[in-house]
Amino acid sequence: MRAALFSQVGVPLEVVDDVHLDSPRAGEVRVRVVACGVCHSDLSVISGTFPSMGPTVLGHEAAGVVLELGEGVTTLEVGDHVILTPNAACGTCTYCIRGLQSVCASSMVIATSMLPDGTSRLSRKGETVFHGLGVAAWADEIVVHANGAIRIDQDLPLDVACVIGCAVQTGVGAALNTADISPGDSVLVLGAGGVGICIVQGAVIAGAAQIIVSDPSESRREQAMRFGATHLIDPTEQDVVSATMGLTGVGADVAFEAVGSAALVETGIAAVRSGGTTVMVGAAPVDETVAFSPVLAMFSEKKLVGSLLGSCWGPRDIPRLVALWRAGKLDLDAMVTSRRPLEEVNEALADLEAGNGLRTVLVLS
């Protein structure tokens, strides 16, 4: 089948037509990929920020149609339209029982680039090909665990629904699940890319009174205002902490780092009030560290928390997000600012790196 193949850092992706896909095993499904977003996490693998072995098929923000069921799959049927999610939590382990599905061992496929059983269904010329970030959807078809394919109604456009798979779960989930924003809260969002815009939308849904967005790009700041931001900060002209203090009086209730920068995490910690929370949403390079005073943290009771895929569990959260979209409370159509065929994947990645638009979606079928 056709797939975009990552081989090594510094080498453009190659679209080939000879990747082999095995049939689904027990508990798995085969899906025809219709559309898949281009996410910064994919770019981080390609640039080497997230070290990864090649050859790999990337793409993890996808939607498609079920083609084949593995043994024992009863939650889906052939022909179902589904959103794919990197979080294929098992639902039965200690973490899942405690409501922590995002850190279930099965969800760690996003880091291992294998399926939950530790193997791959992809190969080329006898060589194993990895499931980049656990999904591998920059391909005509893919096999995933059934827990990672969430059925949606067939009237929903898959080239828009696909962004729920990562950006929307990550951003809206961080606001509603991880931070649990309360009505009237003040919120600081550091970074107004696709995920940052989803955090803004989540904060609006949660009833935040102040939604302060900081981004060096004027166009992205303007977009953030259209999605519900109440105040904008240009970090190239203003000190973010001072500006936030000026707007809130004591500091934000919650700050979200949505870029993947340890320095911005530190900005968030400084910009929240005593007792406030800084949420790490963006994935920083593995060699970056955050410096803060433990004594200051103790006396101020400031909290620093991580958020993986918005602390979401696909079977629970994707239907909720779809319902919010249907109700007009989530604007997904405006998030998709470009569509390209799979053959233009490198151009789509260049747009992402340059900060052009919010989300490019690769349309495969």
CORJOZI-V178755 format. One record per run of one state. SS is the DSSP state (~ for helix, > for strand, _ for the rest). FROM is the first residue (numbers start at 1). LEN is the number of residues. Records with the same first field share a line. If there is no record, write none. Layout:
BEGIN
SS = FROM-LEN + FROM-LEN
END
This chain:
BEGIN
_ = 1-2 + 7-7 + 17-3 + 22-6 + 38-2 + 48-8 + 58-3 + 70-11 + 85-9 + 98-3 + 104-1 + 113-9 + 125-2 + 135-4 + 140-1 + 153-5 + 166-1 + 179-7 + 191-3 + 207-3 + 215-3 + 227-4 + 234-6 + 249-3 + 258-4 + 281-13 + 301-2 + 307-2 + 312-2 + 327-6 + 355-4 + 364-2
> = 3-4 + 14-3 + 20-2 + 28-10 + 56-2 + 61-9 + 81-4 + 122-3 + 127-5 + 139-1 + 141-5 + 149-4 + 186-5 + 210-5 + 231-3 + 252-6 + 272-9 + 303-4 + 336-6 + 359-5
~ = 40-8 + 94-4 + 101-3 + 105-8 + 132-3 + 146-3 + 158-8 + 167-12 + 194-13 + 218-9 + 240-9 + 262-10 + 294-7 + 309-3 + 314-13 + 333-3 + 342-13
END
